[in-house]
């Protein structure tokens, strides 16, 4: 059965970006085996928030080089949750949306078919999916770094009654941890 998964990197102290929305801390960590390609092969639709979209746009200069997006994500449709106007990337299947995640999740599920839905981030968006009972897994690459402040991994309370450890393994300097989210 397809899953809705939050696959992301996080610091030991639970941040996905620094206070300026930068991921520079992540690129300073020695990578292990790149598991993203294997993960993404099972993805049929994905969603991200406006801040994540803006960071990706700027970091990879995607308006000037839209081919980079396709090299990462092929033709998999992406929903971007936003309350403001954002520039589309030429030739990319982007759907700018706002509001309740439930009807968007239905659209994403139809598009994904028998494959999974990836929630890229940020944490507040993923929290909205969790609040609606639409989050099945957390797949976390925990990096050997602390930020002390920044954008939280998941600004929601999910206790041990809702999270079940599925696996944990070392991957270079990272610990790859997967939790099942129980309703």
C-alpha positions in Angstrom: 0.0 0.0 0.0 1.4 3.4 -0.9 2.7 5.6 2.0 3.0 9.3 2.7 6.6 9.8 3.9 8.6 12.6 5.3 12.1 11.9 4.1 14.6 14.5 5.3 17.9 15.3 7.0 17.9 16.7 10.6 20.5 17.8 13.1 20.9 16.0 16.5 18.9 18.8 18.1 16.0 18.5 15.7 16.4 21.2 13.1 16.2 20.9 9.3 17.5 24.4 8.5 19.2 27.2 10.4 17.4 30.4 11.4 18.1 31.9 7.9 16.6 28.8 6.2 20.1 27.6 5.1 21.1 24.0 4.6 24.9 24.8 4.6 25.2 22.8 7.8 24.1 19.7 5.9 26.6 20.0 3.1 29.5 20.2 5.6 28.7 16.6 6.8 30.5 13.7 5.1 27.9 11.7 3.2 27.5 7.9 3.3 25.8 6.0 0.6 23.4 8.1 -1.3 20.0 6.5 -0.7 17.9 9.3 -2.2 17.8 7.7 -5.7 16.5 4.5 -4.3 13.9 6.3 -2.2 12.8 8.6 -5.0 12.3 5.6 -7.4 9.2 4.8 -5.2 7.8 8.3 -5.3 4.9 9.3 -7.6 4.0 12.7 -6.2 5.6 15.1 -3.7 4.9 18.3 -1.8 6.9 21.1 -0.3 6.3 24.5 1.4 7.1 27.8 -0.2 10.3 28.4 1.8 11.7 25.0 0.7 10.7 25.8 -2.9 12.4 29.2 -2.8 15.5 27.7 -1.3 15.7 25.1 -4.0 15.1 27.7 -6.7 17.9 30.0 -5.5 20.4 27.3 -4.5 20.2 25.5 -7.8 19.4 28.6 -10.0 16.4 26.7 -11.4 14.8 29.5 -13.3 18.0 29.8 -15.4 18.7 26.0 -15.4 15.3 24.2 -15.2 17.0 21.0 -16.5 18.5 20.5 -13.0 15.0 20.0 -11.5 14.3 17.3 -14.1 17.7 15.6 -13.3 16.6 15.4 -9.7 12.9 14.7 -9.9 12.2 13.7 -13.5 8.5 14.4 -14.4 7.1 13.5 -11.0 4.4 16.2 -10.1 5.1 18.5 -7.2 2.6 20.5 -5.1 3.9 23.7 -3.6 1.9 25.0 -0.6 2.1 28.8 -0.6 0.3 32.0 0.4 2.2 34.1 -2.1 2.9 34.2 -5.8 6.0 32.2 -6.7 7.7 31.8 -10.1 7.1 28.5 -11.8 10.1 26.6 -13.2 9.7 26.3 -17.0 8.6 22.8 -18.2 8.1 21.4 -14.7 4.8 19.9 -13.4 4.3 22.2 -10.4 0.9 22.9 -8.8 0.8 25.9 -6.5 -1.8 25.3 -3.7 -3.0 26.6 -0.4 -5.3 25.7 2.4 -6.3 22.3 3.8 -3.9 19.4 3.0 -6.6 16.8 2.8 -8.0 17.6 -0.7 -4.4 18.1 -2.0 -3.4 14.7 -0.5 -6.3 13.2 -2.5 -5.0 14.8 -5.7 -1.5 13.6 -4.9 -2.7 10.1 -4.2 -4.5 9.9 -7.5 -1.3 11.1 -9.3 0.9 8.7 -7.4 -1.2 5.7 -8.0 0.6 2.7 -6.5 3.7 4.7 -5.5 4.5 6.8 -2.5 4.0 10.5 -1.7 7.1 12.3 -0.4 6.7 15.3 1.9 9.9 17.3 1.4 9.3 19.9 4.1 9.2 22.1 5.9 8.2 20.8 9.2 5.1 23.0 9.6 3.7 21.6 6.3 4.5 18.0 7.4 2.8 18.8 10.7 -0.4 19.7 8.9 -0.3 16.3 7.2 0.3 14.6 10.6 -2.6 16.6 12.1 -4.9 15.4 9.4 -3.8 11.7 10.0 -2.1 11.6 6.5 1.5 10.9 7.5 2.6 7.3 7.5 6.4 7.4 8.0 9.3 9.6 9.1 12.5 8.7 7.3 15.3 10.8 9.0 18.9 11.1 8.2 20.3 12.4 11.5 23.5 14.3 10.9 26.3 14.9 13.5 25.5 18.6 13.9 23.6 20.9 16.2 22.3 24.3 15.3 20.8 25.5 18.6 18.0 27.2 16.7 16.4 27.1 13.4 13.5 25.4 11.6 12.2 22.4 13.6 12.0 19.0 12.1 8.4 18.6 13.1 6.8 21.3 15.3 4.2 18.9 16.6 4.0 16.6 19.6 4.1 13.0 18.5 4.8 10.7 21.4 5.9 7.1 21.6 2.2 6.1 21.4 2.2 7.4 17.8 5.7 6.5 16.7 7.0 3.0 16.1 10.7 2.5 15.3 11.0 0.5 12.1 14.8 0.6 11.5 18.0 2.4 12.4 21.3 2.1 10.6 24.6 3.9 10.2 25.1 5.6 6.8 28.5 7.3 6.8 28.3 10.1 9.4 24.5 9.9 9.4 22.1 7.7 11.3 19.2 6.6 9.1 16.1 6.2 11.2 12.6 5.2 10.1 9.5 5.5 12.2 6.0 4.4 11.4 3.4 7.0 12.4 0.3 5.4 14.0 -3.1 7.0 13.8 
